[in-house]
Amino acid sequence: MRSYLLALFVTLILLSGCQTTEPYSAPSDTVQAPVIFNHVKPSSNSSAQPTDTKHKKQKITLTAPAQQAATSPQAHTRNKDLWRHIADNLTIQIYLNKALNKRIIWYTKQPKYLQIVSARAAPYLYHIVSKIEQRKLPMELALLPFVESDFRPTISSSEQAVGVWQLVGATAHHFGIKSDQWYDGRKDVLASTDAALAYLEYLHKRFDGDWLHALAAYNSGEGRVKRAIAENKKRGKSTDYWSLKLPKETSEYVPKLMALSYLIQNPQRGLYRPKLANKALTTELNVGQQFDFSVIANLSGIGRSQLHKLNPGYLKNQSSPNGPHTLLLPLQQQSLLSSQFFKNNFTGEYTVKKNDTLYSIARRFGLSVNKLKAMNNKTSNLIGIGEALMVGQPRTMPDSLTINYKISPYLEQTEIAIPTIAIQYQVKPGDTIWGISQLYDVPHSDLARWNKLSASSILTPGTQLVLHLPQATKAVSQLHDEGLLSELARTLKQPH
């Protein structure tokens, strides 16, 4: 009996040894794994699951590489590539339907799309991802500026929505964006990111935690989505996003985002996913006072045009007297803090006293401990009484960072020319210069000047007038589908 039990015990050990598995290894981007489509039974009120016959009830279950990476222990470590990190942290469930397939096909016909827009986003994307992670929001929101504007900071829509997040004036103002003759925070990528994420958080709460409803409301307005939900409830229909009757642009908006999310997770489907270092390529510097781009360019050695390009929120060559006075510089934080430009203009010294700690000193000067250590090339928290530490207290003299253009006429800033198109207008009976100027929203003095008339000239019916109008801005959706095509075509013809 004892020998029988011993044999049985040995057999069990051998069987358990045969069942051990190898530790998980995250697959590379080259893995060609299939996408499995599973039929799902939708719930009555889930916005994630389509229930109407217009949209196929198929759930996309990502099996590799992104889904496996997202559920593995390694997914919690930060990937060295920012786009791979984004892909590994996309979490909103994706469901196959006609609208989604349409956008997938469009993106895969432009295989270099993400490469082009990623180049525009590179100075800002790491900061946007960090802000999303700090707020614990879905990583999919990092893709919204691509869907909204193809990441063009200065673009304006036909509805007067501006910037990469396409914020209208009222929404931007409500969520803390400053705007005056000097500065438009909607064009400031990082400032507008804070406002857009706050707005999305608000919508998420208003729609009871439903992200698809919140995204639809971000595009078409809170009231419109609420009315669509109420109409479906009245008719006894499902209130999920896919079942709502929404404007055409909004009905295509969420599929654009979901298709981009899906293809970023599955680059083997044909959309090239670029490489981008997962670190800050730029650093924000609070100058602390009104500044002139020419002076900062001279002090820092960074070209003025590059400073303007990185900081499109500033509309003039000077910042507003009332702020903000923050600049995004093309330097990593360590490089900025150790630069002679920063040491000469933006640091003072503090002498360590008894009972001082790095934490107490950092708090006194509004710094983090890590930043204080970086400024002083410290690797430990040890400090000594009498030690001189650099702190971020500006010591530049007031007005030293601005130029008096009245006494320096050769430095007077040049107005940016607005592209215009000349059109012909035939005068009709009863027309006046004032009336025509109001019709086309141009100054009546300009209309008179263009046609060598006086502001009070009597117009003769049949006369041809010339008007120089700003080139019409296409809707962002048109830019996405049309304007980008020519750029993509040129890029694809270039050797790589």
MARFIBA-68147 format. One record per residue (C-alpha): residue number from 1; x, z negated, y negated. Coordinates in Angstrom, 2 decimals. Layout:
N
(pase NUM,(X,Z,Y))
...
END
This chain:
496
(pase 1,(0.00,0.00,0.00))
(pase 2,(2.84,-0.92,-2.38))
(pase 3,(4.62,2.39,-1.66))
(pase 4,(1.33,4.25,-2.32))
(pase 5,(0.87,2.57,-5.71))
(pase 6,(4.50,3.28,-6.64))
(pase 7,(4.08,6.95,-5.78))
(pase 8,(0.87,7.12,-7.83))
(pase 9,(2.61,5.51,-10.81))
(pase 10,(5.51,7.99,-10.67))
(pase 11,(3.03,10.89,-10.46))
(pase 12,(1.18,9.69,-13.57))
(pase 13,(4.44,9.44,-15.53))
(pase 14,(5.39,12.99,-14.54))
(pase 15,(1.95,14.33,-15.52))
(pase 16,(2.08,12.64,-18.93))
(pase 17,(5.54,14.11,-19.52))
(pase 18,(4.21,17.60,-18.88))
(pase 19,(1.59,17.15,-21.60))
(pase 20,(3.97,16.42,-24.49))
(pase 21,(3.96,18.94,-27.33))
(pase 22,(6.62,20.18,-29.69))
(pase 23,(6.56,18.80,-33.25))
(pase 24,(4.70,20.99,-35.77))
(pase 25,(6.78,23.49,-37.70))
(pase 26,(5.25,25.11,-40.77))
(pase 27,(5.07,28.87,-40.30))
(pase 28,(6.83,31.26,-42.65))
(pase 29,(5.10,33.70,-44.97))
(pase 30,(5.73,36.50,-42.51))
(pase 31,(3.44,35.10,-39.81))
(pase 32,(0.70,37.66,-39.13))
(pase 33,(-2.09,35.33,-38.05))
(pase 34,(-5.69,36.50,-37.70))
(pase 35,(-8.56,35.23,-39.80))
(pase 36,(-11.41,33.92,-37.67))
(pase 37,(-14.98,34.41,-38.93))
(pase 38,(-17.40,31.84,-37.57))
(pase 39,(-21.16,31.91,-38.07))
(pase 40,(-22.37,28.70,-39.69))
(pase 41,(-25.77,27.17,-40.12))
(pase 42,(-26.22,26.52,-43.84))
(pase 43,(-27.71,23.33,-45.17))
(pase 44,(-30.63,23.44,-47.61))
(pase 45,(-28.72,22.50,-50.73))
(pase 46,(-25.05,23.18,-50.08))
(pase 47,(-23.57,25.47,-52.70))
(pase 48,(-20.70,26.30,-50.38))
(pase 49,(-22.90,28.00,-47.80))
(pase 50,(-24.87,31.18,-48.57))
(pase 51,(-28.38,31.28,-47.24))
(pase 52,(-29.92,34.51,-48.49))
(pase 53,(-29.89,37.85,-46.70))
(pase 54,(-27.91,39.40,-49.52))
(pase 55,(-24.80,37.49,-48.48))
(pase 56,(-23.55,37.36,-44.90))
(pase 57,(-23.51,33.84,-43.47))
(pase 58,(-19.93,33.85,-42.30))
(pase 59,(-17.40,31.14,-42.94))
(pase 60,(-13.75,32.10,-43.27))
(pase 61,(-11.68,29.64,-41.27))
(pase 62,(-8.05,30.02,-42.25))
(pase 63,(-5.89,29.53,-39.17))
(pase 64,(-2.45,30.47,-40.51))
(pase 65,(-0.30,30.28,-42.40))
(pase 66,(-1.99,28.40,-45.23))
(pase 67,(-4.60,26.39,-43.33))
(pase 68,(-2.09,25.08,-40.81))
(pase 69,(0.32,24.16,-43.58))
(pase 70,(-2.44,22.39,-45.51))
(pase 71,(-3.33,20.17,-42.54))
(pase 72,(0.22,19.47,-41.40))
(pase 73,(2.33,16.45,-42.40))
(pase 74,(4.63,18.80,-44.34))
(pase 75,(1.76,19.83,-46.65))
(pase 76,(2.18,16.62,-48.62))
(pase 77,(5.75,17.46,-49.55))
(pase 78,(6.30,19.68,-52.57))
(pase 79,(7.36,23.19,-51.59))
(pase 80,(10.32,24.63,-53.49))
(pase 81,(8.27,27.74,-54.27))
(pase 82,(5.41,27.15,-56.73))
(pase 83,(3.13,29.89,-55.36))
(pase 84,(3.56,28.58,-51.82))
(pase 85,(2.80,25.08,-53.10))
(pase 86,(-0.39,26.38,-54.73))
(pase 87,(-1.37,28.21,-51.53))
(pase 88,(-0.78,25.10,-49.41))
(pase 89,(-3.10,23.03,-51.60))
(pase 90,(-6.12,25.31,-52.01))
(pase 91,(-9.05,23.41,-50.52))
(pase 92,(-12.41,24.99,-51.42))
(pase 93,(-14.07,26.51,-48.34))
(pase 94,(-14.35,30.30,-48.44))
(pase 95,(-17.34,32.19,-47.05))
(pase 96,(-17.35,35.88,-46.25))
(pase 97,(-19.96,37.96,-48.06))
(pase 98,(-20.33,41.34,-49.71))
(pase 99,(-19.30,40.15,-53.16))
(pase 100,(-16.17,38.47,-51.82))
(pase 101,(-15.16,41.51,-49.77))
(pase 102,(-15.54,43.72,-52.85))
(pase 103,(-13.03,41.64,-54.78))
(pase 104,(-10.64,41.37,-51.82))
(pase 105,(-10.59,45.17,-51.61))
(pase 106,(-9.96,45.46,-55.35))
(pase 107,(-7.02,43.07,-55.28))
(pase 108,(-5.43,44.66,-52.21))
(pase 109,(-5.57,48.05,-53.95))
(pase 110,(-3.37,46.46,-56.65))
(pase 111,(-0.69,44.86,-54.42))
(pase 112,(1.57,43.99,-57.37))
(pase 113,(-1.20,42.38,-59.43))
(pase 114,(-0.03,38.82,-58.88))
(pase 115,(3.58,39.74,-59.55))
(pase 116,(2.65,41.14,-62.97))
(pase 117,(0.47,38.25,-64.11))
(pase 118,(2.82,35.65,-62.61))
(pase 119,(5.56,36.87,-64.95))
(pase 120,(3.28,36.09,-67.91))
(pase 121,(2.34,32.71,-66.45))
(pase 122,(5.85,31.61,-65.46))
(pase 123,(6.63,29.45,-68.54))
(pase 124,(3.34,27.55,-68.17))
(pase 125,(2.19,27.57,-64.55))
(pase 126,(4.18,24.54,-63.36))
(pase 127,(2.73,22.47,-66.22))
(pase 128,(-0.82,23.66,-65.42))
(pase 129,(-0.42,22.76,-61.74))
(pase 130,(0.94,19.33,-62.69))
(pase 131,(-2.01,18.66,-65.01))
(pase 132,(-4.44,19.64,-62.24))
(pase 133,(-2.71,17.35,-59.76))
(pase 134,(-2.65,14.46,-62.23))
(pase 135,(-6.43,14.78,-62.65))
(pase 136,(-6.91,15.20,-58.88))
(pase 137,(-8.81,18.46,-59.36))
(pase 138,(-9.00,21.40,-56.92))
(pase 139,(-5.88,23.58,-57.00))
(pase 140,(-8.17,26.63,-57.26))
(pase 141,(-8.54,25.82,-60.96))
(pase 142,(-4.92,26.92,-61.48))
(pase 143,(-6.11,30.45,-60.67))
(pase 144,(-8.85,30.51,-63.33))
(pase 145,(-6.58,31.78,-66.14))
(pase 146,(-5.81,34.80,-63.95))
(pase 147,(-9.49,35.50,-63.32))
(pase 148,(-10.45,34.78,-66.93))
(pase 149,(-7.80,36.71,-68.83))
(pase 150,(-5.07,38.04,-66.51))
(pase 151,(-3.09,35.24,-68.19))
(pase 152,(-3.00,36.81,-71.67))
(pase 153,(-2.73,33.93,-74.21))
(pase 154,(-3.91,35.90,-77.25))
(pase 155,(-6.76,37.90,-75.72))
(pase 156,(-10.27,37.69,-77.19))
(pase 157,(-13.47,38.72,-75.41))
(pase 158,(-16.47,40.44,-76.93))
(pase 159,(-18.13,36.99,-76.97))
(pase 160,(-15.26,35.57,-79.09))
(pase 161,(-13.81,33.58,-76.21))
(pase 162,(-10.05,33.23,-76.74))
(pase 163,(-6.90,32.53,-74.74))
(pase 164,(-5.97,32.30,-71.08))
(pase 165,(-8.93,29.96,-70.43))
(pase 166,(-11.32,32.03,-72.59))
(pase 167,(-12.70,29.11,-74.60))
(pase 168,(-15.30,29.68,-77.31))
(pase 169,(-14.90,27.83,-80.58))
(pase 170,(-17.64,25.22,-80.10))
(pase 171,(-16.47,24.21,-76.61))
(pase 172,(-12.83,24.07,-77.70))
(pase 173,(-13.69,21.88,-80.69))
(pase 174,(-15.83,19.53,-78.56))
(pase 175,(-12.92,18.96,-76.18))
(pase 176,(-10.35,18.23,-78.86))
(pase 177,(-8.83,21.62,-79.71))
(pase 178,(-7.58,21.93,-83.28))
(pase 179,(-8.09,25.14,-85.20))
(pase 180,(-7.28,26.10,-88.79))
(pase 181,(-5.55,28.87,-90.73))
(pase 182,(-2.21,27.78,-89.27))
(pase 183,(-3.05,27.14,-85.64))
(pase 184,(-5.57,28.08,-82.95))
(pase 185,(-5.31,25.71,-80.00))
(pase 186,(-7.22,28.12,-77.76))
(pase 187,(-4.13,30.34,-77.81))
(pase 188,(-1.88,27.35,-77.09))
(pase 189,(-1.68,27.54,-73.30))
(pase 190,(-1.03,23.87,-72.59))
(pase 191,(-3.40,22.48,-75.24))
(pase 192,(-6.19,24.78,-74.04))
(pase 193,(-5.45,23.75,-70.44))
(pase 194,(-6.21,20.13,-71.31))
(pase 195,(-9.50,21.17,-72.95))
(pase 196,(-10.52,23.53,-70.13))
(pase 197,(-9.84,20.96,-67.41))
(pase 198,(-11.78,18.31,-69.33))
(pase 199,(-14.67,20.75,-69.66))
(pase 200,(-14.56,21.58,-65.95))
(pase 201,(-14.55,17.88,-65.08))
(pase 202,(-17.63,17.44,-67.26))
(pase 203,(-19.42,20.36,-65.57))
(pase 204,(-18.48,19.05,-62.13))
(pase 205,(-20.24,15.78,-62.94))
(pase 206,(-23.23,17.51,-64.53))
(pase 207,(-23.76,19.55,-61.36))
(pase 208,(-23.51,16.56,-59.02))
(pase 209,(-20.07,17.35,-57.66))
(pase 210,(-20.76,21.02,-56.88))
(pase 211,(-17.69,23.03,-57.86))
(pase 212,(-19.27,26.46,-57.43))
(pase 213,(-22.11,25.53,-59.78))
(pase 214,(-19.55,24.09,-62.22))
(pase 215,(-17.48,27.29,-62.13))
(pase 216,(-20.56,29.44,-62.68))
(pase 217,(-21.52,27.25,-65.65))
(pase 218,(-18.00,27.56,-67.07))
(pase 219,(-18.52,31.32,-67.12))
(pase 220,(-22.13,31.69,-68.25))
(pase 221,(-23.10,28.33,-69.70))
(pase 222,(-24.53,25.10,-68.38))
(pase 223,(-28.12,25.89,-69.40))
(pase 224,(-28.25,29.25,-67.65))
(pase 225,(-27.11,27.83,-64.31))
(pase 226,(-29.51,24.88,-64.60))
(pase 227,(-32.40,27.29,-65.25))
(pase 228,(-31.42,29.36,-62.20))
(pase 229,(-31.34,26.21,-60.05))
(pase 230,(-34.72,25.08,-61.40))
(pase 231,(-36.23,28.51,-60.68))
(pase 232,(-35.04,28.42,-57.07))
(pase 233,(-36.40,24.90,-56.61))
(pase 234,(-39.74,26.05,-58.01))
(pase 235,(-39.85,28.91,-55.49))
(pase 236,(-38.71,26.74,-52.59))
(pase 237,(-35.39,28.59,-52.27))
(pase 238,(-31.93,27.22,-51.67))
(pase 239,(-30.04,26.20,-54.78))
(pase 240,(-26.54,27.02,-53.52))
(pase 241,(-24.46,29.26,-55.80))
(pase 242,(-24.85,32.32,-53.59))
(pase 243,(-28.65,32.09,-53.72))
(pase 244,(-28.95,31.83,-57.52))
(pase 245,(-30.05,34.72,-59.71))
(pase 246,(-27.29,34.90,-62.32))
(pase 247,(-25.98,37.55,-64.73))
(pase 248,(-23.85,40.24,-63.11))
(pase 249,(-20.61,38.95,-64.63))
(pase 250,(-21.25,35.42,-63.38))
(pase 251,(-22.33,36.62,-59.92))
(pase 252,(-18.93,38.34,-59.65))
(pase 253,(-16.95,35.51,-61.27))
(pase 254,(-16.78,33.03,-58.40))
(pase 255,(-16.07,35.80,-55.82))
(pase 256,(-13.11,36.89,-57.98))
(pase 257,(-11.69,33.40,-57.79))
(pase 258,(-12.42,32.93,-54.09))
(pase 259,(-10.95,36.35,-53.20))
(pase 260,(-7.76,35.56,-55.11))
(pase 261,(-7.56,32.16,-53.43))
(pase 262,(-8.02,33.73,-50.00))
(pase 263,(-5.36,36.41,-50.55))
(pase 264,(-2.83,33.93,-51.94))
(pase 265,(-3.27,31.92,-48.75))
(pase 266,(-3.01,35.10,-46.67))
(pase 267,(-0.41,37.42,-48.27))
(pase 268,(-0.28,39.38,-45.00))
(pase 269,(-3.60,40.90,-46.08))
(pase 270,(-1.82,43.00,-48.70))
(pase 271,(-1.51,41.11,-52.01))
(pase 272,(2.15,40.45,-52.72))
(pase 273,(2.77,36.77,-53.45))
(pase 274,(5.73,36.42,-55.81))
(pase 275,(8.41,33.76,-55.75))
(pase 276,(8.55,31.23,-58.57))
(pase 277,(10.67,28.09,-58.71))
(pase 278,(8.58,24.95,-58.35))
(pase 279,(10.00,23.25,-61.43))
(pase 280,(9.40,23.21,-65.17))
(pase 281,(11.03,26.22,-66.81))
(pase 282,(10.05,25.01,-70.28))
(pase 283,(9.85,21.66,-72.05))
(pase 284,(7.56,20.42,-74.81))
(pase 285,(9.27,18.97,-77.88))
(pase 286,(7.34,17.07,-80.53))
(pase 287,(9.19,17.95,-83.72))
(pase 288,(7.37,15.12,-85.52))
(pase 289,(6.84,16.93,-88.81))
(pase 290,(5.91,20.32,-90.24))
(pase 291,(8.48,22.88,-89.18))
(pase 292,(9.40,26.49,-89.77))
(pase 293,(10.09,28.76,-86.81))
(pase 294,(13.08,30.27,-88.63))
(pase 295,(14.70,26.85,-89.08))
(pase 296,(14.08,25.78,-85.46))
(pase 297,(15.43,29.14,-84.26))
(pase 298,(18.57,28.67,-86.36))
(pase 299,(19.13,25.07,-85.22))
(pase 300,(18.44,25.69,-81.54))
(pase 301,(19.92,29.14,-81.08))
(pase 302,(16.62,30.31,-79.55))
(pase 303,(15.30,33.53,-81.03))
(pase 304,(12.33,33.24,-83.38))
(pase 305,(10.41,35.96,-81.53))
(pase 306,(10.91,34.08,-78.25))
(pase 307,(9.64,30.86,-79.85))
(pase 308,(6.56,32.64,-81.16))
(pase 309,(5.91,34.26,-77.77))
(pase 310,(6.08,30.89,-75.99))
(pase 311,(3.89,29.24,-78.63))
(pase 312,(1.11,31.74,-79.43))
(pase 313,(-1.14,29.01,-80.82))
(pase 314,(0.81,29.06,-84.10))
(pase 315,(-0.62,31.77,-86.32))
(pase 316,(2.06,31.65,-89.03))
(pase 317,(5.78,31.13,-89.27))
(pase 318,(5.16,27.46,-90.09))
(pase 319,(3.24,24.76,-88.30))
(pase 320,(0.28,23.17,-90.05))
(pase 321,(1.08,20.28,-92.42))
(pase 322,(-1.47,18.26,-90.42))
(pase 323,(-0.08,19.16,-87.01))
(pase 324,(0.24,19.71,-84.21))
(pase 325,(4.03,19.87,-84.38))
(pase 326,(4.75,20.40,-80.69))
(pase 327,(6.87,23.31,-79.50))
(pase 328,(7.37,24.67,-76.01))
(pase 329,(11.04,25.53,-75.58))
(pase 330,(12.60,27.73,-72.87))
(pase 331,(14.72,24.86,-71.55))
(pase 332,(14.34,22.42,-68.71))
(pase 333,(14.03,18.81,-69.86))
(pase 334,(17.54,17.82,-68.80))
(pase 335,(19.03,20.80,-70.63))
(pase 336,(17.04,20.03,-73.79))
(pase 337,(17.92,16.33,-73.84))
(pase 338,(21.61,17.05,-73.38))
(pase 339,(21.70,19.91,-75.93))
(pase 340,(23.53,19.46,-79.22))
(pase 341,(20.41,20.70,-80.98))
(pase 342,(18.41,17.73,-79.67))
(pase 343,(21.18,15.18,-80.21))
(pase 344,(21.81,16.33,-83.77))
(pase 345,(18.22,16.48,-84.93))
(pase 346,(15.92,14.41,-82.76))
(pase 347,(17.73,11.31,-81.57))
(pase 348,(18.76,8.05,-83.09))
(pase 349,(20.77,5.20,-81.61))
(pase 350,(19.62,1.77,-80.50))
(pase 351,(21.99,-1.11,-79.75))
(pase 352,(21.03,-3.12,-76.69))
(pase 353,(20.24,-6.77,-77.44))
(pase 354,(19.88,-9.87,-75.27))
(pase 355,(16.87,-9.77,-72.93))
(pase 356,(16.43,-6.01,-73.43))
(pase 357,(15.56,-3.89,-70.40))
(pase 358,(15.33,-0.14,-70.03))
(pase 359,(11.58,-0.52,-69.67))
(pase 360,(11.17,-2.55,-72.89))
(pase 361,(13.36,-0.13,-74.87))
(pase 362,(11.55,2.93,-73.47))
(pase 363,(8.19,1.40,-74.36))
(pase 364,(9.35,0.58,-77.88))
(pase 365,(10.29,4.20,-78.58))
(pase 366,(7.42,5.84,-76.68))
(pase 367,(9.57,7.14,-73.83))
(pase 368,(9.39,6.97,-70.08))
(pase 369,(12.22,5.11,-68.34))
(pase 370,(13.26,8.33,-66.60))
(pase 371,(13.46,10.20,-69.91))
(pase 372,(15.48,7.40,-71.51))
(pase 373,(17.88,7.46,-68.57))
(pase 374,(18.16,11.25,-68.75))
(pase 375,(18.94,11.13,-72.47))
(pase 376,(21.79,8.73,-71.77))
(pase 377,(23.05,10.26,-68.49))
(pase 378,(22.23,7.07,-66.61))
(pase 379,(21.72,6.94,-62.86))
(pase 380,(20.90,3.21,-62.66))
(pase 381,(18.82,0.74,-64.66))
(pase 382,(21.83,-1.37,-65.69))
(pase 383,(22.48,-1.81,-69.42))
(pase 384,(24.84,-4.09,-71.33))
(pase 385,(24.43,-6.08,-74.53))
(pase 386,(25.94,-4.10,-77.40))
(pase 387,(25.59,-0.77,-75.57))
(pase 388,(24.46,2.11,-77.80))
(pase 389,(21.57,4.12,-76.34))
(pase 390,(20.13,7.37,-77.63))
(pase 391,(16.39,7.13,-78.23))
(pase 392,(13.85,9.78,-79.21))
(pase 393,(13.41,8.71,-82.81))
(pase 394,(13.71,11.72,-85.16))
(pase 395,(16.29,11.27,-87.89))
(pase 396,(15.75,14.61,-89.64))
(pase 397,(14.95,14.24,-93.34))
(pase 398,(11.41,15.11,-94.53))
(pase 399,(10.96,18.78,-95.45))
(pase 400,(14.32,19.71,-93.90))
(pase 401,(12.62,21.84,-91.25))
(pase 402,(10.61,24.01,-93.63))
(pase 403,(11.38,26.86,-96.02))
(pase 404,(9.99,27.19,-99.52))
(pase 405,(8.87,30.80,-99.41))
(pase 406,(8.10,30.85,-103.13))
(pase 407,(11.79,30.47,-103.97))
(pase 408,(12.98,32.51,-100.99))
(pase 409,(11.02,35.75,-101.30))
(pase 410,(13.33,37.62,-98.92))
(pase 411,(12.19,35.23,-96.17))
(pase 412,(8.48,35.65,-96.84))
(pase 413,(6.68,36.01,-93.56))
(pase 414,(5.31,39.38,-92.62))
(pase 415,(1.62,39.66,-91.86))
(pase 416,(0.94,40.89,-88.34))
(pase 417,(-0.65,44.35,-88.49))
(pase 418,(-4.00,44.63,-86.72))
(pase 419,(-4.46,47.92,-84.82))
(pase 420,(-7.26,49.97,-86.35))
(pase 421,(-9.11,53.16,-85.59))
(pase 422,(-10.42,55.58,-88.23))
(pase 423,(-14.05,56.64,-87.91))
(pase 424,(-16.22,59.01,-89.94))
(pase 425,(-19.52,57.88,-91.43))
(pase 426,(-22.08,60.25,-92.93))
(pase 427,(-23.90,58.76,-95.92))
(pase 428,(-27.68,58.52,-95.52))
(pase 429,(-30.30,58.25,-98.26))
(pase 430,(-30.34,54.74,-99.72))
(pase 431,(-26.83,53.85,-98.48))
(pase 432,(-24.56,51.80,-100.71))
(pase 433,(-20.93,50.81,-100.36))
(pase 434,(-22.01,47.18,-100.00))
(pase 435,(-24.59,48.00,-97.33))
(pase 436,(-22.19,50.10,-95.24))
(pase 437,(-19.47,47.42,-95.53))
(pase 438,(-21.89,44.80,-94.23))
(pase 439,(-22.98,47.09,-91.41))
(pase 440,(-19.41,47.46,-90.16))
(pase 441,(-18.21,43.99,-91.22))
(pase 442,(-15.44,45.22,-93.51))
(pase 443,(-14.68,44.18,-97.13))
(pase 444,(-16.57,46.45,-99.52))
(pase 445,(-13.46,46.67,-101.72))
(pase 446,(-11.52,48.07,-98.75))
(pase 447,(-14.25,50.59,-98.01))
(pase 448,(-14.12,51.77,-101.63))
(pase 449,(-10.31,51.93,-101.62))
(pase 450,(-10.16,53.92,-98.38))
(pase 451,(-12.41,56.56,-99.95))
(pase 452,(-10.98,56.43,-103.50))
(pase 453,(-14.25,55.12,-104.93))
(pase 454,(-15.17,52.15,-107.09))
(pase 455,(-17.20,49.28,-105.69))
(pase 456,(-20.18,50.43,-107.80))
(pase 457,(-19.98,54.15,-106.99))
(pase 458,(-23.26,55.94,-106.24))
(pase 459,(-23.13,57.60,-102.81))
(pase 460,(-24.46,61.11,-102.20))
(pase 461,(-26.32,61.63,-98.88))
(pase 462,(-24.31,63.82,-96.51))
(pase 463,(-20.93,62.64,-97.87))
(pase 464,(-18.36,61.74,-95.18))
(pase 465,(-16.71,58.34,-95.55))
(pase 466,(-13.69,57.06,-93.66))
(pase 467,(-13.67,53.51,-92.24))
(pase 468,(-10.63,51.84,-90.69))
(pase 469,(-12.01,49.43,-88.08))
(pase 470,(-10.14,47.02,-85.83))
(pase 471,(-9.86,48.47,-82.35))
(pase 472,(-12.75,47.11,-80.30))
(pase 473,(-11.77,44.42,-77.83))
(pase 474,(-12.97,45.20,-74.33))
(pase 475,(-14.69,42.50,-72.36))
(pase 476,(-12.27,40.53,-70.21))
(pase 477,(-13.96,41.75,-67.04))
(pase 478,(-13.25,45.33,-68.14))
(pase 479,(-9.63,44.49,-68.86))
(pase 480,(-9.40,42.97,-65.40))
(pase 481,(-10.81,46.04,-63.70))
(pase 482,(-9.64,48.84,-66.02))
(pase 483,(-6.89,47.89,-68.43))
(pase 484,(-4.69,46.41,-65.74))
(pase 485,(-4.85,49.51,-63.58))
(pase 486,(-2.60,51.60,-65.83))
(pase 487,(-0.06,48.77,-66.05))
(pase 488,(-0.14,48.38,-62.29))
(pase 489,(0.28,52.11,-61.82))
(pase 490,(3.35,52.20,-64.05))
(pase 491,(4.84,49.22,-62.22))
(pase 492,(4.26,50.73,-58.80))
(pase 493,(6.06,53.92,-59.83))
(pase 494,(9.16,51.98,-60.80))
(pase 495,(11.84,51.46,-58.11))
(pase 496,(11.99,47.94,-56.70))
END
